[in-house]
Amino acid sequence: MQCTTIGSFEIQNTNWHFGFTPKVGISVTLTESFGVKLSAKYNYTPGTDDSIDYSFLSINLGIFTL
């Protein structure tokens, strides 16, 4: 969202986009009651005439109990 403030007036430009978010991961049980999860997710939103492409990669590491 682009925002321009002039004095006490504000002009906002909002755009809606479709995005893609593929995700891949693995879950490994190390003992009978403990395990580890690892995943990666890529977020991508294509740009339009009024905005640029937006993308990022997130990597997650977690532990879990059964």
C-alpha positions as CSV (number, residue, x, y, z in Angstrom):
1,M,0.0,0.0,0.0
2,Q,1.3,3.4,-0.9
3,C,0.4,6.3,1.3
4,T,1.1,10.0,0.9
5,T,0.4,12.5,3.7
6,I,0.0,16.2,2.9
7,G,-0.8,18.1,6.1
8,S,-3.8,16.4,7.7
9,F,-4.9,14.7,4.4
10,E,-3.9,11.2,3.4
11,I,-4.0,9.5,0.0
12,Q,-3.9,5.7,-0.1
13,N,-3.4,3.4,-3.0
14,T,-4.3,-0.2,-2.4
15,N,-3.9,-3.1,-4.8
16,W,-5.1,-6.7,-4.5
17,H,-3.1,-9.5,-6.0
18,F,-3.2,-13.3,-6.3
19,G,-0.3,-15.1,-4.8
20,F,1.3,-18.6,-4.9
21,T,2.8,-20.3,-1.9
22,P,4.2,-23.8,-2.5
23,K,5.5,-25.5,0.7
24,V,7.7,-28.6,1.2
25,G,8.7,-30.2,4.5
26,I,9.8,-33.2,6.4
27,S,8.9,-34.6,9.8
28,V,11.3,-36.9,11.6
29,T,10.4,-38.8,14.9
30,L,13.6,-39.2,16.9
31,T,12.3,-41.1,19.9
32,E,8.8,-42.5,20.9
33,S,7.8,-39.0,22.1
34,F,10.0,-36.5,20.4
35,G,10.6,-35.3,16.9
36,V,11.7,-32.5,14.6
37,K,10.0,-30.7,11.7
38,L,11.7,-28.8,8.9
39,S,9.9,-26.9,6.1
40,A,10.4,-24.3,3.5
41,K,7.8,-22.0,2.0
42,Y,8.2,-19.7,-1.0
43,N,5.7,-16.8,-1.4
44,Y,5.3,-15.1,-4.7
45,T,2.9,-12.4,-5.8
46,P,3.2,-11.2,-9.5
47,G,3.3,-7.5,-10.0
48,T,0.8,-5.4,-11.9
49,D,1.0,-2.1,-13.8
50,D,0.9,-0.2,-10.5
51,S,3.2,-2.4,-8.4
52,I,6.2,-4.6,-8.4
53,D,6.7,-8.4,-7.9
54,Y,6.9,-9.5,-4.3
55,S,8.5,-12.7,-3.1
56,F,10.3,-14.2,-0.2
57,L,11.4,-17.6,1.2
58,S,10.8,-18.7,4.8
59,I,12.5,-21.7,6.5
60,N,10.9,-23.2,9.6
61,L,12.4,-25.5,12.2
62,G,10.4,-26.9,15.0
63,I,10.2,-29.7,17.6
64,F,7.1,-31.7,18.6
65,T,6.1,-34.2,21.2
66,L,3.8,-37.1,20.7
